[in-house]
Amino acid sequence: VDSGEPFEVHHLCLLFTFGADACCPYNAYEAIIKLHRDGKVALGEEKAFQNYKKAMGAGILKVMAKMGISAFQSYKGAQIAEP
């Protein structure tokens, strides 16, 4: 999914549970670049991207753990969430 709409963990979780293989939240990436250029983020762009990706991954794992799912293959396409 290449979309500007998903930027929170919940958005990504919904996309994955309904079958998306990958997601590129370009609006979130553009926001990180803008914050960096405006001087509101002290980190470099690459480090900020890494932090965002790590936070999203940890959030998805937390959602899966709360549902009792241990493997992403079991979560992807399961349609166990209501949009």
N, C-alpha and C positions, 0 to 999 in steps of 0.2 A: 504494500500500500504506500503510495507516494502522495501524501496529503499534508496540508497545513493545519488541519483541524486537530489531530491528536497531539496533545502536549503533556497530559497528565498520565499517571500510572493507570488510572481507571479506563481512560480512552484506549490505551494500548492493550490492556487486558481484554476489553470487549472485542477489539479487532482480532486478537489471537484466538479467543474462545469461539469466534465465528469463522475461523479458518484461515486467517491471513498468515502467510509464511514469514513475512518481514514487514517492517514499517519504517519509513523515512519521514519523521516529523520536521519538515524543512522550516516551518514557521518558528518552532522552538529553536532551531539552529540559527535562524536569522535574528531572533531575539537575543541570543547569546552574543552574536557578533556585534549587534547594536549596543548592548550593555558594555561590551569591551571597548568599543570605539568612543562611547560617551564617558569612559573612565569610571563607571559604576562597579566594574568587576576588576579586582586587582590581579586576577590570574590571567595567564595567556589564553588565547582562544583555544588552542589544542587541549590544554589542561581543563578548561571549562567544559569543552565537549566531552572529554573523558569522564569528568565528574557527573555530567548529565546522564551519559549512557550508563554509568555505574549505578546511579540513583534509580534510574528506570528499571534496570535489571534486578536490583535488590527489591524494589517495590513489587515487581511482578512475582518474584519468588515468595514474598511475604503473602500476597494474595493467594497464591497457590497453596502455601503451607496452611493458611487459615481454612482452606477448603479441603484439606487432607489429600492434596495431590502432590506427588513427589517427582513426577516426570513431565516435562513439557509436552511430550507426545500425547499424554493422557489429557492435557488441558486444551491443546490446539484442536479446534473443530468440534469440541464436545457440546457446544451450545448450552452451557449450564448457567448462563447469565441472562438477565432480562435487560434489554437496552434502555 
